Amino acid sequence: MSILSSIGRIAAEFSAARARHHTERTIRALPVELQKDIGWPDALNSDTRLRHGSQSWAGKH
């Protein structure tokens, strides 16, 4: 794997992590009733388990 492809992969993973963070902030800004309607607390719990599992901040390697 070349250095350029490694940098490109890391940049793509970082971009995806930023997009996930932005989406999470946007959903958390919604009223609690709307968060419950879209199932946000359940989605957050499963996502949190993935983040604290064997994956890195940027995804699987």
Beta strands, then each sheet from edge to edge (+ up, - down):
end
